[in-house]
Amino acid sequence: MPAEPQLDVSFVRPEYAVLANEFALLATEFGHGIDRAHRRDIARLASAIEHIDRFVDEVPGEAERLALWEDILRVLDGEDAALPDALARATRDLRTLGEERDVCDRIRRIVAKEVPTSETIRNTTSKRLFVRAVLREGRLTAALALVVAGRACGGPFRKFFFRLAGPANLVDKILDVRYDYERGEVALSPSILLHARLVGELLIRAVALVTSHPRPWRLLALGWRYLGPRRPR
């Protein structure tokens, strides 16, 4: 069995290096080698997206958030926009990453699709629409990672990673939705019924997901790490 690939964390913050290494480990199980440069860039992607999401989440009004998203998209198009310094750095780094990998347009299109998806998660009071948007958000995040990975990943792994992304985002919401509600980042009350709906949707997808992995027990072990208490951000 090949050794788990590791990324030199001097390139990026440690938590993003961990995400990149886990992506590489999953790909390794499908016979794909994700080299250091790809892992570095996946970590850069995760860092940039996290910074952008955090800034947008801090904006309370929908009109103001949409205006901020428009400025972010302008920067991704290579235009100028008045963004806070840290947000501008994150957005420019995402643009630079797209240029380096020759995927600017694809990254921009995916980020544009994230805008209505994130607003649905924030504003809807429908459990059905909430779950649908959570699954879509996960798939969009997976699409970004796969765009950066490019030809380093083959078809079977891409199919698996898309299948993984929605359930992974459901797990995040199961663990975080109460904190998100308290912070005003979702309108849907974190009731027992909502948690039951999220868990049910996760279980529906879990069997097909696990059985599609070459070493299901490794996938279960990786997933178990995330099933623990979270602290508010």
C-alpha positions, 0 to 999 in steps of 0.5 A: 500500500502506498504511503500517505502523501504529505504536503509541506505545510510551510506553503499554506496554513496547516488546516488547508494542508490537511484538506489537500492531503486528504484529497490526495489520499482519497485519490491514491486509493483510486490509483492517482498520484496527486503531486506536491504542486497539486496539493499546494494548489488545492490547499490554496483553493480551500484557503481562498474559498474559506476567506471569501465565504467568511467575509460574505457571511459577515454581511447581514443584508442580502442586497449588500451580500449580492453586491459584494459577490458582484465585486468578487466576480469582477476581480475573478474576471480580472477587473478592479473592485473595491474589496477589503484588503484581506478579501481582495488578497483571497480573491486575487489569489483565487484568480492567480490560481486559475491563471496558473492552471488555465481554468479561470473561466471555469472557476468563475462560473462555479463561484457564480453558481455558489451565490444563489446556492449560499443565499438559499441556504441562508434564507430558506425556511423549507427543509426540502430546499435547504437540503437540496442547496446543501447538497448542491453547495457540496458538489460545487466545492468538489467541482472547484477541487477537481478543476484545480486537480485537472487531469491528475484525477481520472473518471472513477475518482471524479464520480466518487468525489462528486458523490462524496461531496454532498454527504460531506456537506450534510455532515458539516450542517448536522454538526454546525447548523445550530451555530450557524443559526445562532450567528444568523447565517441560516433562517431555518430553526435547528430543530430535531426535525431538521436534524432528522431530515439531514441525518436521513438524507445522509443515510440514504446516500451513505451505502452507495458512497461507501460501496463505491470506494475501493477500500470502504473501511478506509473511507469510514475511518476518514469519515469518523474523524469528522463525527465529533463536537464542533466549536463555534467559529 
